[in-house]
Amino acid sequence: MGMVMGFILMAIVMWMFHKRRGSSVNRGFRRLQLVSAAAYSIGHGTNDAQKTMGVITGLLVTAKVLDSFQVPYLVIIGSHLAIALGTLFGGWRIVKTMGSKIAN
């Protein structure tokens, strides 16, 4: 299903931009790719941070810093921020590398 939907979406996008110059389309899609990478980093940070929050809160409960297993607000923010920034900065390097390979 995903392959069929991806093919249909690709065909629509190719049809929409088939009369435009390649350089202008490439420049526009590069900018959109950066927006996409930023959105991905935020989504990745919020999803994977849940695992990190569980481990940190478990350690805090085990060390008797917390009385019950309730995730503190600072642990939530710190986990989201750490994973989102890691993906954003690591993702930038991947986008930059892939962009140069595509341009060549």
Distance bins in CASP14 RR format, pairs under 12 A and 6 or more apart:
PFRMAT RR
TARGET T0000
AUTHOR 0000-0000-0000
RMODE 2
METHOD distances of the structure
MODEL  1
1 7 0 0 0 0 0 1 0 0 0 0 0
1 8 0 0 0 0 0 1 0 0 0 0 0
2 8 0 0 0 0 1 0 0 0 0 0 0
2 9 0 0 0 0 1 0 0 0 0 0 0
2 10 0 0 0 0 0 1 0 0 0 0 0
3 9 0 0 0 0 0 1 0 0 0 0 0
3 10 0 0 0 0 0 1 0 0 0 0 0
4 10 0 0 0 0 0 1 0 0 0 0 0
4 11 0 0 0 0 0 1 0 0 0 0 0
5 11 0 0 0 0 0 1 0 0 0 0 0
5 12 0 0 0 0 0 1 0 0 0 0 0
6 12 0 0 0 0 1 0 0 0 0 0 0
6 13 0 0 0 0 1 0 0 0 0 0 0
6 14 0 0 0 0 0 1 0 0 0 0 0
7 13 0 0 0 0 0 1 0 0 0 0 0
7 14 0 0 0 0 0 1 0 0 0 0 0
8 14 0 0 0 0 0 1 0 0 0 0 0
8 15 0 0 0 0 0 1 0 0 0 0 0
9 15 0 0 0 0 0 1 0 0 0 0 0
9 16 0 0 0 0 0 1 0 0 0 0 0
10 16 0 0 0 0 0 1 0 0 0 0 0
10 17 0 0 0 0 0 1 0 0 0 0 0
11 17 0 0 0 0 0 1 0 0 0 0 0
11 18 0 0 0 0 0 1 0 0 0 0 0
12 18 0 0 0 0 0 1 0 0 0 0 0
13 20 0 0 0 0 0 1 0 0 0 0 0
13 25 0 0 0 0 1 0 0 0 0 0 0
13 29 0 0 0 0 1 0 0 0 0 0 0
13 32 0 0 0 0 0 1 0 0 0 0 0
14 20 0 0 0 0 0 1 0 0 0 0 0
14 22 0 0 0 0 0 1 0 0 0 0 0
14 25 0 0 0 0 0 1 0 0 0 0 0
14 29 0 0 0 0 0 1 0 0 0 0 0
16 25 0 0 0 0 1 0 0 0 0 0 0
16 29 0 0 0 0 0 1 0 0 0 0 0
17 23 0 0 0 0 0 1 0 0 0 0 0
17 24 0 0 0 0 1 0 0 0 0 0 0
17 25 1 0 1 0 0 0 0 0 0 0 0
17 26 0 0 0 0 0 1 0 0 0 0 0
17 28 0 0 0 0 1 0 0 0 0 0 0
17 29 0 0 0 0 1 0 0 0 0 0 0
17 32 0 0 0 0 0 1 0 0 0 0 0
18 25 0 0 0 0 1 0 0 0 0 0 0
19 25 0 0 0 0 0 1 0 0 0 0 0
20 26 0 0 0 0 1 0 0 0 0 0 0
20 27 0 0 0 0 0 1 0 0 0 0 0
20 28 0 0 0 0 0 1 0 0 0 0 0
20 29 0 0 0 0 0 1 0 0 0 0 0
21 27 0 0 0 0 1 0 0 0 0 0 0
21 28 0 0 0 0 0 1 0 0 0 0 0
22 28 0 0 0 0 1 0 0 0 0 0 0
22 29 0 0 0 0 1 0 0 0 0 0 0
22 30 0 0 0 0 0 1 0 0 0 0 0
22 102 0 0 0 0 0 1 0 0 0 0 0
22 103 0 0 0 0 0 1 0 0 0 0 0
23 29 0 0 0 0 0 1 0 0 0 0 0
23 30 0 0 0 0 0 1 0 0 0 0 0
23 103 0 0 0 0 0 1 0 0 0 0 0
24 30 0 0 0 0 0 1 0 0 0 0 0
24 31 0 0 0 0 0 1 0 0 0 0 0
25 31 0 0 0 0 0 1 0 0 0 0 0
25 32 0 0 0 0 0 1 0 0 0 0 0
26 32 0 0 0 0 0 1 0 0 0 0 0
26 33 0 0 0 0 0 1 0 0 0 0 0
26 99 0 0 0 0 1 0 0 0 0 0 0
26 102 0 0 0 0 1 0 0 0 0 0 0
26 103 1 0 0 1 0 0 0 0 0 0 0
27 33 0 0 0 0 0 1 0 0 0 0 0
27 34 0 0 0 0 0 1 0 0 0 0 0
27 99 0 0 0 0 0 1 0 0 0 0 0
27 103 0 0 0 0 0 1 0 0 0 0 0
28 34 0 0 0 0 1 0 0 0 0 0 0
28 35 0 0 0 0 0 1 0 0 0 0 0
28 36 0 0 0 0 0 1 0 0 0 0 0
29 35 0 0 0 0 0 1 0 0 0 0 0
29 36 0 0 0 0 1 0 0 0 0 0 0
29 95 0 0 0 0 0 1 0 0 0 0 0
29 98 0 0 0 0 0 1 0 0 0 0 0
29 99 0 0 0 0 0 1 0 0 0 0 0
29 102 0 0 0 0 1 0 0 0 0 0 0
29 103 0 0 0 0 0 1 0 0 0 0 0
30 36 0 0 0 0 0 1 0 0 0 0 0
30 37 0 0 0 0 0 1 0 0 0 0 0
30 95 0 0 0 0 1 0 0 0 0 0 0
30 96 0 0 0 0 0 1 0 0 0 0 0
30 98 0 0 0 0 0 1 0 0 0 0 0
30 99 1 0 0 1 0 0 0 0 0 0 0
30 100 0 0 0 0 0 1 0 0 0 0 0
30 102 0 0 0 0 1 0 0 0 0 0 0
30 103 0 0 0 0 1 0 0 0 0 0 0
31 37 0 0 0 0 0 1 0 0 0 0 0
31 38 0 0 0 0 0 1 0 0 0 0 0
31 95 0 0 0 0 0 1 0 0 0 0 0
32 38 0 0 0 0 0 1 0 0 0 0 0
32 39 0 0 0 0 0 1 0 0 0 0 0
32 95 0 0 0 0 0 1 0 0 0 0 0
33 39 0 0 0 0 0 1 0 0 0 0 0
33 40 0 0 0 0 0 1 0 0 0 0 0
33 91 0 0 0 0 0 1 0 0 0 0 0
33 92 0 0 0 0 0 1 0 0 0 0 0
33 94 0 0 0 0 0 1 0 0 0 0 0
33 95 1 0 1 0 0 0 0 0 0 0 0
33 96 0 0 0 0 0 1 0 0 0 0 0
33 98 0 0 0 0 1 0 0 0 0 0 0
33 99 0 0 0 0 1 0 0 0 0 0 0
33 102 0 0 0 0 1 0 0 0 0 0 0
34 40 0 0 0 0 0 1 0 0 0 0 0
34 41 0 0 0 0 0 1 0 0 0 0 0
34 88 0 0 0 0 0 1 0 0 0 0 0
34 91 0 0 0 0 1 0 0 0 0 0 0
34 92 0 0 0 0 1 0 0 0 0 0 0
34 94 0 0 0 0 0 1 0 0 0 0 0
34 95 1 0 0 1 0 0 0 0 0 0 0
34 96 0 0 0 0 1 0 0 0 0 0 0
34 98 0 0 0 0 0 1 0 0 0 0 0
34 99 0 0 0 0 0 1 0 0 0 0 0
35 41 0 0 0 0 0 1 0 0 0 0 0
35 42 0 0 0 0 0 1 0 0 0 0 0
35 88 0 0 0 0 0 1 0 0 0 0 0
35 95 0 0 0 0 0 1 0 0 0 0 0
36 42 0 0 0 0 0 1 0 0 0 0 0
36 43 0 0 0 0 0 1 0 0 0 0 0
36 88 0 0 0 0 0 1 0 0 0 0 0
36 91 0 0 0 0 0 1 0 0 0 0 0
36 94 0 0 0 0 0 1 0 0 0 0 0
36 95 0 0 0 0 1 0 0 0 0 0 0
37 43 0 0 0 0 0 1 0 0 0 0 0
37 44 0 0 0 0 0 1 0 0 0 0 0
37 84 0 0 0 0 0 1 0 0 0 0 0
37 86 0 0 0 0 0 1 0 0 0 0 0
37 87 0 0 0 0 1 0 0 0 0 0 0
37 88 1 0 0 1 0 0 0 0 0 0 0
37 89 0 0 0 0 0 1 0 0 0 0 0
37 90 0 0 0 0 1 0 0 0 0 0 0
37 91 1 0 1 0 0 0 0 0 0 0 0
37 92 1 0 0 1 0 0 0 0 0 0 0
37 93 0 0 0 0 0 1 0 0 0 0 0
37 94 0 0 0 0 1 0 0 0 0 0 0
37 95 1 0 1 0 0 0 0 0 0 0 0
37 96 0 0 0 0 0 1 0 0 0 0 0
37 98 0 0 0 0 0 1 0 0 0 0 0
37 99 0 0 0 0 0 1 0 0 0 0 0
38 44 0 0 0 0 0 1 0 0 0 0 0
38 45 0 0 0 0 0 1 0 0 0 0 0
38 84 0 0 0 0 1 0 0 0 0 0 0
38 85 0 0 0 0 0 1 0 0 0 0 0
38 87 0 0 0 0 1 0 0 0 0 0 0
38 88 1 0 0 1 0 0 0 0 0 0 0
38 89 0 0 0 0 0 1 0 0 0 0 0
38 90 0 0 0 0 0 1 0 0 0 0 0
38 91 0 0 0 0 1 0 0 0 0 0 0
38 92 0 0 0 0 1 0 0 0 0 0 0
38 95 0 0 0 0 1 0 0 0 0 0 0
39 45 0 0 0 0 0 1 0 0 0 0 0
39 46 0 0 0 0 0 1 0 0 0 0 0
39 84 0 0 0 0 0 1 0 0 0 0 0
39 87 0 0 0 0 0 1 0 0 0 0 0
39 88 0 0 0 0 0 1 0 0 0 0 0
39 91 0 0 0 0 0 1 0 0 0 0 0
40 46 0 0 0 0 0 1 0 0 0 0 0
40 47 0 0 0 0 0 1 0 0 0 0 0
40 48 0 0 0 0 0 1 0 0 0 0 0
40 83 0 0 0 0 0 1 0 0 0 0 0
40 84 0 0 0 0 1 0 0 0 0 0 0
40 86 0 0 0 0 0 1 0 0 0 0 0
40 87 1 0 0 1 0 0 0 0 0 0 0
40 88 0 0 0 0 1 0 0 0 0 0 0
40 90 0 0 0 0 0 1 0 0 0 0 0
40 91 0 0 0 0 1 0 0 0 0 0 0
40 92 0 0 0 0 0 1 0 0 0 0 0
40 94 0 0 0 0 0 1 0 0 0 0 0
40 95 0 0 0 0 1 0 0 0 0 0 0
41 47 0 0 0 0 0 1 0 0 0 0 0
41 48 0 0 0 0 0 1 0 0 0 0 0
41 49 0 0 0 0 0 1 0 0 0 0 0
41 80 0 0 0 0 0 1 0 0 0 0 0
41 81 0 0 0 0 0 1 0 0 0 0 0
41 82 0 0 0 0 0 1 0 0 0 0 0
41 83 0 0 0 0 1 0 0 0 0 0 0
41 84 1 0 1 0 0 0 0 0 0 0 0
41 85 1 0 0 1 0 0 0 0 0 0 0
41 86 1 0 0 1 0 0 0 0 0 0 0
41 87 1 1 0 0 0 0 0 0 0 0 0
41 88 1 1 0 0 0 0 0 0 0 0 0
41 89 0 0 0 0 1 0 0 0 0 0 0
41 90 0 0 0 0 1 0 0 0 0 0 0
41 91 1 0 0 1 0 0 0 0 0 0 0
41 92 0 0 0 0 1 0 0 0 0 0 0
41 94 0 0 0 0 0 1 0 0 0 0 0
41 95 0 0 0 0 0 1 0 0 0 0 0
42 48 0 0 0 0 0 1 0 0 0 0 0
42 49 0 0 0 0 0 1 0 0 0 0 0
42 80 0 0 0 0 1 0 0 0 0 0 0
42 81 0 0 0 0 0 1 0 0 0 0 0
42 83 0 0 0 0 1 0 0 0 0 0 0
42 84 1 0 1 0 0 0 0 0 0 0 0
42 85 0 0 0 0 0 1 0 0 0 0 0
42 86 0 0 0 0 0 1 0 0 0 0 0
42 87 0 0 0 0 1 0 0 0 0 0 0
42 88 0 0 0 0 1 0 0 0 0 0 0
43 49 0 0 0 0 1 0 0 0 0 0 0
43 50 0 0 0 0 0 1 0 0 0 0 0
43 80 0 0 0 0 1 0 0 0 0 0 0
43 83 0 0 0 0 1 0 0 0 0 0 0
43 84 1 0 0 1 0 0 0 0 0 0 0
43 87 0 0 0 0 1 0 0 0 0 0 0
43 88 0 0 0 0 0 1 0 0 0 0 0
44 50 0 0 0 0 0 1 0 0 0 0 0
44 51 0 0 0 0 0 1 0 0 0 0 0
44 52 0 0 0 0 0 1 0 0 0 0 0
44 79 0 0 0 0 0 1 0 0 0 0 0
44 80 0 0 0 0 0 1 0 0 0 0 0
44 82 0 0 0 0 0 1 0 0 0 0 0
44 83 1 0 0 1 0 0 0 0 0 0 0
44 84 1 0 0 1 0 0 0 0 0 0 0
44 85 0 0 0 0 0 1 0 0 0 0 0
44 86 0 0 0 0 1 0 0 0 0 0 0
44 87 1 0 1 0 0 0 0 0 0 0 0
44 88 0 0 0 0 1 0 0 0 0 0 0
44 90 0 0 0 0 0 1 0 0 0 0 0
44 91 0 0 0 0 1 0 0 0 0 0 0
45 51 0 0 0 0 0 1 0 0 0 0 0
45 52 0 0 0 0 1 0 0 0 0 0 0
45 53 0 0 0 0 0 1 0 0 0 0 0
45 76 0 0 0 0 0 1 0 0 0 0 0
45 77 0 0 0 0 0 1 0 0 0 0 0
45 78 0 0 0 0 0 1 0 0 0 0 0
45 79 1 0 0 1 0 0 0 0 0 0 0
45 80 1 0 1 0 0 0 0 0 0 0 0
45 81 0 0 0 0 1 0 0 0 0 0 0
45 82 0 0 0 0 1 0 0 0 0 0 0
45 83 1 1 0 0 0 0 0 0 0 0 0
45 84 1 0 1 0 0 0 0 0 0 0 0
45 85 0 0 0 0 1 0 0 0 0 0 0
45 86 0 0 0 0 1 0 0 0 0 0 0
45 87 1 0 0 1 0 0 0 0 0 0 0
45 88 0 0 0 0 1 0 0 0 0 0 0
46 52 0 0 0 0 0 1 0 0 0 0 0
46 53 0 0 0 0 0 1 0 0 0 0 0
46 76 0 0 0 0 1 0 0 0 0 0 0
46 77 0 0 0 0 0 1 0 0 0 0 0
46 78 0 0 0 0 0 1 0 0 0 0 0
46 79 0 0 0 0 1 0 0 0 0 0 0
46 80 1 0 1 0 0 0 0 0 0 0 0
46 81 0 0 0 0 0 1 0 0 0 0 0
46 82 0 0 0 0 0 1 0 0 0 0 0
46 83 0 0 0 0 1 0 0 0 0 0 0
46 84 1 0 0 1 0 0 0 0 0 0 0
46 87 0 0 0 0 0 1 0 0 0 0 0
47 53 0 0 0 0 0 1 0 0 0 0 0
47 79 0 0 0 0 0 1 0 0 0 0 0
47 80 0 0 0 0 1 0 0 0 0 0 0
47 83 0 0 0 0 1 0 0 0 0 0 0
47 84 0 0 0 0 0 1 0 0 0 0 0
47 87 0 0 0 0 0 1 0 0 0 0 0
48 54 0 0 0 0 0 1 0 0 0 0 0
48 55 0 0 0 0 0 1 0 0 0 0 0
48 79 0 0 0 0 1 0 0 0 0 0 0
48 80 0 0 0 0 1 0 0 0 0 0 0
48 82 0 0 0 0 1 0 0 0 0 0 0
48 83 1 0 1 0 0 0 0 0 0 0 0
48 84 0 0 0 0 1 0 0 0 0 0 0
48 86 0 0 0 0 0 1 0 0 0 0 0
48 87 0 0 0 0 1 0 0 0 0 0 0
49 55 0 0 0 0 0 1 0 0 0 0 0
49 56 0 0 0 0 1 0 0 0 0 0 0
49 57 0 0 0 0 0 1 0 0 0 0 0
49 71 0 0 0 0 0 1 0 0 0 0 0
49 75 0 0 0 0 1 0 0 0 0 0 0
49 76 1 0 0 1 0 0 0 0 0 0 0
49 77 0 0 0 0 1 0 0 0 0 0 0
49 78 1 0 0 1 0 0 0 0 0 0 0
49 79 1 1 0 0 0 0 0 0 0 0 0
49 80 1 0 1 0 0 0 0 0 0 0 0
49 81 0 0 0 0 1 0 0 0 0 0 0
49 82 1 0 0 1 0 0 0 0 0 0 0
49 83 1 0 1 0 0 0 0 0 0 0 0
49 84 1 0 0 1 0 0 0 0 0 0 0
49 85 0 0 0 0 0 1 0 0 0 0 0
49 86 0 0 0 0 0 1 0 0 0 0 0
49 87 0 0 0 0 0 1 0 0 0 0 0
50 56 0 0 0 0 0 1 0 0 0 0 0
50 57 0 0 0 0 0 1 0 0 0 0 0
50 71 0 0 0 0 1 0 0 0 0 0 0
50 75 0 0 0 0 0 1 0 0 0 0 0
50 76 0 0 0 0 1 0 0 0 0 0 0
50 79 1 0 0 1 0 0 0 0 0 0 0
50 80 0 0 0 0 1 0 0 0 0 0 0
50 83 0 0 0 0 1 0 0 0 0 0 0
51 57 0 0 0 0 0 1 0 0 0 0 0
51 58 0 0 0 0 0 1 0 0 0 0 0
51 71 0 0 0 0 0 1 0 0 0 0 0
51 79 0 0 0 0 1 0 0 0 0 0 0
51 80 0 0 0 0 0 1 0 0 0 0 0
51 83 0 0 0 0 1 0 0 0 0 0 0
52 58 0 0 0 0 0 1 0 0 0 0 0
52 59 0 0 0 0 0 1 0 0 0 0 0
52 71 0 0 0 0 0 1 0 0 0 0 0
52 75 0 0 0 0 1 0 0 0 0 0 0
52 76 0 0 0 0 1 0 0 0 0 0 0
52 77 0 0 0 0 0 1 0 0 0 0 0
52 78 0 0 0 0 1 0 0 0 0 0 0
52 79 1 0 1 0 0 0 0 0 0 0 0
52 80 0 0 0 0 1 0 0 0 0 0 0
52 81 0 0 0 0 0 1 0 0 0 0 0
52 82 1 0 0 1 0 0 0 0 0 0 0
52 83 1 0 0 1 0 0 0 0 0 0 0
52 84 0 0 0 0 0 1 0 0 0 0 0
53 59 0 0 0 0 0 1 0 0 0 0 0
53 60 0 0 0 0 0 1 0 0 0 0 0
53 69 0 0 0 0 0 1 0 0 0 0 0
53 70 0 0 0 0 0 1 0 0 0 0 0
53 71 1 0 1 0 0 0 0 0 0 0 0
53 72 0 0 0 0 1 0 0 0 0 0 0
53 73 0 0 0 0 0 1 0 0 0 0 0
53 74 0 0 0 0 0 1 0 0 0 0 0
53 75 1 0 1 0 0 0 0 0 0 0 0
53 76 1 0 0 1 0 0 0 0 0 0 0
53 77 0 0 0 0 1 0 0 0 0 0 0
53 78 0 0 0 0 1 0 0 0 0 0 0
53 79 1 0 1 0 0 0 0 0 0 0 0
53 80 0 0 0 0 1 0 0 0 0 0 0
53 81 0 0 0 0 0 1 0 0 0 0 0
53 82 0 0 0 0 0 1 0 0 0 0 0
53 83 0 0 0 0 0 1 0 0 0 0 0
54 60 0 0 0 0 1 0 0 0 0 0 0
54 61 0 0 0 0 1 0 0 0 0 0 0
54 62 0 0 0 0 0 1 0 0 0 0 0
54 66 0 0 0 0 0 1 0 0 0 0 0
54 69 0 0 0 0 1 0 0 0 0 0 0
54 70 0 0 0 0 0 1 0 0 0 0 0
54 71 1 0 0 1 0 0 0 0 0 0 0
54 72 0 0 0 0 0 1 0 0 0 0 0
54 75 0 0 0 0 1 0 0 0 0 0 0
54 76 0 0 0 0 0 1 0 0 0 0 0
54 79 0 0 0 0 1 0 0 0 0 0 0
55 61 0 0 0 0 0 1 0 0 0 0 0
55 62 0 0 0 0 0 1 0 0 0 0 0
55 69 0 0 0 0 0 1 0 0 0 0 0
55 71 0 0 0 0 0 1 0 0 0 0 0
55 75 0 0 0 0 1 0 0 0 0 0 0
55 79 0 0 0 0 1 0 0 0 0 0 0
56 62 0 0 0 0 0 1 0 0 0 0 0
56 63 0 0 0 0 0 1 0 0 0 0 0
56 65 0 0 0 0 0 1 0 0 0 0 0
56 66 0 0 0 0 0 1 0 0 0 0 0
56 69 0 0 0 0 0 1 0 0 0 0 0
56 71 0 0 0 0 1 0 0 0 0 0 0
56 72 0 0 0 0 1 0 0 0 0 0 0
56 74 0 0 0 0 1 0 0 0 0 0 0
56 75 1 0 1 0 0 0 0 0 0 0 0
56 76 0 0 0 0 1 0 0 0 0 0 0
56 77 0 0 0 0 0 1 0 0 0 0 0
56 78 0 0 0 0 1 0 0 0 0 0 0
56 79 1 0 0 1 0 0 0 0 0 0 0
56 80 0 0 0 0 0 1 0 0 0 0 0
56 82 0 0 0 0 0 1 0 0 0 0 0
57 63 0 0 0 0 0 1 0 0 0 0 0
57 65 0 0 0 0 1 0 0 0 0 0 0
57 66 1 0 0 1 0 0 0 0 0 0 0
57 67 0 0 0 0 0 1 0 0 0 0 0
57 68 0 0 0 0 1 0 0 0 0 0 0
57 69 1 0 0 1 0 0 0 0 0 0 0
57 70 1 0 0 1 0 0 0 0 0 0 0
57 71 1 0 1 0 0 0 0 0 0 0 0
57 72 1 0 0 1 0 0 0 0 0 0 0
57 73 0 0 0 0 0 1 0 0 0 0 0
57 74 0 0 0 0 0 1 0 0 0 0 0
57 75 1 0 0 1 0 0 0 0 0 0 0
57 76 0 0 0 0 1 0 0 0 0 0 0
57 79 0 0 0 0 1 0 0 0 0 0 0
58 64 0 0 0 0 0 1 0 0 0 0 0
58 65 0 0 0 0 1 0 0 0 0 0 0
58 66 0 0 0 0 1 0 0 0 0 0 0
58 68 0 0 0 0 0 1 0 0 0 0 0
58 69 1 0 0 1 0 0 0 0 0 0 0
58 70 0 0 0 0 0 1 0 0 0 0 0
58 71 0 0 0 0 1 0 0 0 0 0 0
58 72 0 0 0 0 0 1 0 0 0 0 0
58 75 0 0 0 0 1 0 0 0 0 0 0
59 65 0 0 0 0 1 0 0 0 0 0 0
59 66 0 0 0 0 1 0 0 0 0 0 0
59 69 0 0 0 0 0 1 0 0 0 0 0
59 71 0 0 0 0 0 1 0 0 0 0 0
59 72 0 0 0 0 0 1 0 0 0 0 0
59 75 0 0 0 0 1 0 0 0 0 0 0
60 66 1 0 1 0 0 0 0 0 0 0 0
60 67 0 0 0 0 0 1 0 0 0 0 0
60 68 0 0 0 0 0 1 0 0 0 0 0
60 69 0 0 0 0 1 0 0 0 0 0 0
60 70 0 0 0 0 1 0 0 0 0 0 0
60 71 0 0 0 0 1 0 0 0 0 0 0
60 72 1 0 0 1 0 0 0 0 0 0 0
60 74 0 0 0 0 0 1 0 0 0 0 0
60 75 1 0 0 1 0 0 0 0 0 0 0
61 67 1 0 0 1 0 0 0 0 0 0 0
61 68 1 0 0 1 0 0 0 0 0 0 0
61 69 1 0 1 0 0 0 0 0 0 0 0
61 70 0 0 0 0 1 0 0 0 0 0 0
61 71 0 0 0 0 0 1 0 0 0 0 0
61 72 0 0 0 0 0 1 0 0 0 0 0
61 75 0 0 0 0 0 1 0 0 0 0 0
62 69 0 0 0 0 0 1 0 0 0 0 0
65 72 0 0 0 0 1 0 0 0 0 0 0
65 74 0 0 0 0 0 1 0 0 0 0 0
65 75 0 0 0 0 0 1 0 0 0 0 0
66 72 1 0 0 1 0 0 0 0 0 0 0
66 74 0 0 0 0 0 1 0 0 0 0 0
66 75 0 0 0 0 1 0 0 0 0 0 0
69 75 0 0 0 0 0 1 0 0 0 0 0
70 76 0 0 0 0 0 1 0 0 0 0 0
71 77 0 0 0 0 0 1 0 0 0 0 0
71 78 0 0 0 0 0 1 0 0 0 0 0
71 79 0 0 0 0 1 0 0 0 0 0 0
71 80 0 0 0 0 0 1 0 0 0 0 0
72 78 0 0 0 0 0 1 0 0 0 0 0
72 79 0 0 0 0 0 1 0 0 0 0 0
73 79 0 0 0 0 0 1 0 0 0 0 0
73 80 0 0 0 0 0 1 0 0 0 0 0
74 80 0 0 0 0 0 1 0 0 0 0 0
74 81 0 0 0 0 0 1 0 0 0 0 0
74 82 0 0 0 0 0 1 0 0 0 0 0
75 81 0 0 0 0 0 1 0 0 0 0 0
75 82 0 0 0 0 0 1 0 0 0 0 0
76 82 0 0 0 0 0 1 0 0 0 0 0
76 83 0 0 0 0 0 1 0 0 0 0 0
77 83 0 0 0 0 0 1 0 0 0 0 0
77 84 0 0 0 0 0 1 0 0 0 0 0
77 85 0 0 0 0 0 1 0 0 0 0 0
78 84 0 0 0 0 1 0 0 0 0 0 0
78 85 0 0 0 0 1 0 0 0 0 0 0
79 85 0 0 0 0 0 1 0 0 0 0 0
79 86 0 0 0 0 0 1 0 0 0 0 0
80 86 0 0 0 0 0 1 0 0 0 0 0
80 87 0 0 0 0 0 1 0 0 0 0 0
80 88 0 0 0 0 0 1 0 0 0 0 0
81 87 0 0 0 0 0 1 0 0 0 0 0
81 88 0 0 0 0 0 1 0 0 0 0 0
82 88 0 0 0 0 0 1 0 0 0 0 0
82 89 0 0 0 0 0 1 0 0 0 0 0
83 89 0 0 0 0 0 1 0 0 0 0 0
83 90 0 0 0 0 0 1 0 0 0 0 0
84 90 0 0 0 0 0 1 0 0 0 0 0
84 91 0 0 0 0 0 1 0 0 0 0 0
85 91 0 0 0 0 0 1 0 0 0 0 0
85 92 0 0 0 0 0 1 0 0 0 0 0
86 92 0 0 0 0 1 0 0 0 0 0 0
86 93 0 0 0 0 0 1 0 0 0 0 0
86 94 0 0 0 0 0 1 0 0 0 0 0
87 93 0 0 0 0 0 1 0 0 0 0 0
87 94 0 0 0 0 1 0 0 0 0 0 0
87 95 0 0 0 0 0 1 0 0 0 0 0
88 94 0 0 0 0 0 1 0 0 0 0 0
88 95 0 0 0 0 0 1 0 0 0 0 0
89 95 0 0 0 0 0 1 0 0 0 0 0
89 96 0 0 0 0 0 1 0 0 0 0 0
90 96 0 0 0 0 1 0 0 0 0 0 0
90 97 0 0 0 0 0 1 0 0 0 0 0
91 97 0 0 0 0 1 0 0 0 0 0 0
91 98 0 0 0 0 1 0 0 0 0 0 0
91 99 0 0 0 0 0 1 0 0 0 0 0
92 98 0 0 0 0 0 1 0 0 0 0 0
92 99 0 0 0 0 0 1 0 0 0 0 0
93 99 0 0 0 0 0 1 0 0 0 0 0
93 100 0 0 0 0 0 1 0 0 0 0 0
94 100 0 0 0 0 0 1 0 0 0 0 0
94 101 0 0 0 0 0 1 0 0 0 0 0
95 101 0 0 0 0 0 1 0 0 0 0 0
95 102 0 0 0 0 0 1 0 0 0 0 0
96 102 0 0 0 0 0 1 0 0 0 0 0
96 103 0 0 0 0 0 1 0 0 0 0 0
97 103 0 0 0 0 0 1 0 0 0 0 0
97 104 0 0 0 0 0 1 0 0 0 0 0
98 104 0 0 0 0 0 1 0 0 0 0 0
END
